[in-house]
């Protein structure tokens, strides 16, 4: 799937899937992920996190604590897996665009293999933005950080990807 030229994209799509915004979300995810996994997060896990937090129904049903086992949560919420692989496939071009933007601005960095790390350039959301943004935007940012903490302690890349029912 290739993306439309920037000025041809619907305004909602251009705003929500803006490369700078997605890059900042990925950076926030990676900061929390790297606290437990110094080598960074595999690209497939980044896609899982972003697909989950940008999908309202999935985001709203995420657990509140990282001690909730991923596999038990997925079993209790298996209806969220319906269409997950398609959502992940559809968002991947936007994530690729955001990752390229992040690499160019050094907000994201390459780790070993296909892992990503937070880069040397700060790409977080300032408190002034958090204080004035919408409730939904706050939820997306907070749940993205949560996913970093939760997925970093949920097992190997292979088992996490298999649990979500997608193929790298």
C-alpha positions in Angstrom: 0.0 0.0 0.0 1.4 3.4 -0.9 0.3 6.6 0.6 -1.4 9.5 -1.2 0.6 12.6 -1.7 0.5 14.8 1.4 -1.9 17.5 0.0 -4.3 14.9 -1.4 -4.9 13.2 2.0 -8.1 13.8 3.9 -7.5 16.4 6.7 -8.4 13.9 9.4 -5.9 11.3 8.1 -3.2 14.0 7.6 -3.7 15.1 11.2 -3.9 11.8 13.0 -1.3 10.0 10.9 1.1 13.0 10.7 4.7 11.7 10.7 5.8 14.0 13.4 2.9 13.0 15.7 3.4 9.3 15.1 7.1 9.7 15.6 6.5 11.3 18.9 4.2 8.5 19.9 6.8 5.9 18.9 9.4 7.8 20.8 7.3 7.8 23.9 6.6 4.1 23.5 10.3 3.4 23.0 11.4 5.4 26.1 9.2 3.2 28.3 10.0 0.0 26.5 13.8 0.6 26.7 13.6 1.0 30.5 13.1 -2.8 30.7 14.7 -3.8 27.3 17.8 -1.8 26.7 18.2 -3.1 23.2 15.0 -1.5 22.1 11.7 -2.7 20.6 11.3 -4.9 17.5 9.5 -3.2 14.7 6.7 -5.7 14.9 6.1 -4.8 18.5 6.0 -1.1 17.6 3.4 -1.9 15.0 1.3 -3.8 17.6 1.5 -0.9 20.1 0.6 1.8 17.6 -2.2 -0.3 16.1 -3.7 -0.9 19.6 -3.4 2.6 21.0 -4.7 4.4 17.9 -7.8 2.1 17.8 -10.2 3.5 20.3 -12.0 0.2 21.3 -8.6 -1.5 21.9 -7.1 1.5 23.7 -10.1 1.9 26.0 -10.0 -1.8 27.0 -6.3 -2.0 27.8 -5.7 -3.0 31.4 -4.7 -0.3 33.9 -1.7 -2.2 35.3 1.3 -3.8 33.7 1.0 -6.9 36.0 -2.0 -8.0 34.0 -0.7 -10.8 31.8 -0.9 -10.0 28.1 -2.0 -13.5 27.1 -4.8 -13.5 29.7 -6.0 -10.0 28.6 -6.0 -11.1 25.0 -8.1 -14.2 25.8 -10.6 -12.0 27.7 -10.7 -9.5 24.8 -10.4 -11.8 21.8 -13.0 -9.8 19.9 -10.4 -7.0 19.6 -8.3 -9.4 17.5 -10.9 -9.4 14.8 -9.5 -7.2 12.1 -6.3 -6.5 14.0 -4.0 -7.8 11.3 -5.8 -5.6 8.7 -5.5 -2.6 11.0 -1.8 -3.3 11.5 -1.3 -3.7 7.7 -3.2 -0.5 7.0 -1.3 1.6 9.5 2.1 0.3 8.5 2.8 2.7 5.7 2.1 5.6 8.1 4.4 4.1 10.7 7.1 3.6 8.1 6.8 7.3 7.1 7.0 8.3 10.8 10.0 6.0 11.4 11.8 7.5 8.4 11.0 11.0 9.7 12.3 10.0 13.2 15.5 8.6 11.8 16.1 11.7 9.7 15.6 13.9 12.8 17.4 11.5 15.1 14.3 11.2 17.3 14.5 7.4 16.6 17.6 5.2 16.3 18.3 1.8 14.9 19.2 -0.9 17.4 20.4 -4.5 16.8 18.6 -6.4 14.2 15.3 -4.7 13.5 14.9 -3.0 16.9 14.2 0.7 17.3 15.5 2.9 20.1 14.6 6.4 21.2 17.0 8.7 19.5 19.1 11.5 20.7 16.6 14.2 19.7 13.8 14.8 22.2 10.5 13.9 20.6 8.1 13.9 23.5 4.9 15.8 24.1 5.5 19.0 26.2 3.4 19.5 29.3 1.8 22.6 27.7 0.5 20.4 24.9 -0.7 17.7 27.3 -2.5 20.3 29.4 -4.4 21.8 26.5 -5.1 18.9 24.2 -8.2 16.7 24.0 -9.1 13.9 26.4 -8.7 11.4 23.5 -5.3 12.7 22.6 -4.2 12.4 26.3 -5.5 8.9 26.3 -3.6 7.9 23.2 -0.3 9.3 24.6 -0.8 7.7 28.0 -1.8 4.3 26.7 1.1 4.4 24.2 3.5 4.8 27.2 1.7 2.1 29.0 2.1 -0.3 26.0 5.9 0.4 26.2 6.0 -0.8 29.8 3.6 -3.6 29.3 5.0 -5.2 26.1 8.6 -4.9 27.3 7.7 -7.4 30.0 5.4 -9.7 28.0 7.8 -12.2 26.5 9.7 -12.6 23.3 8.9 -10.9 20.1 7.8 -14.2 18.6 5.3 -15.0 21.4 3.9 -11.4 21.5 3.4 -11.3 17.8 1.8 -14.8 17.8 -0.5 -13.8 20.6 -1.8 -10.9 18.6 -2.3 -13.2 15.6 -0.1 -11.4 13.1 2.9 -12.4 11.0 6.0 -10.2 10.8 
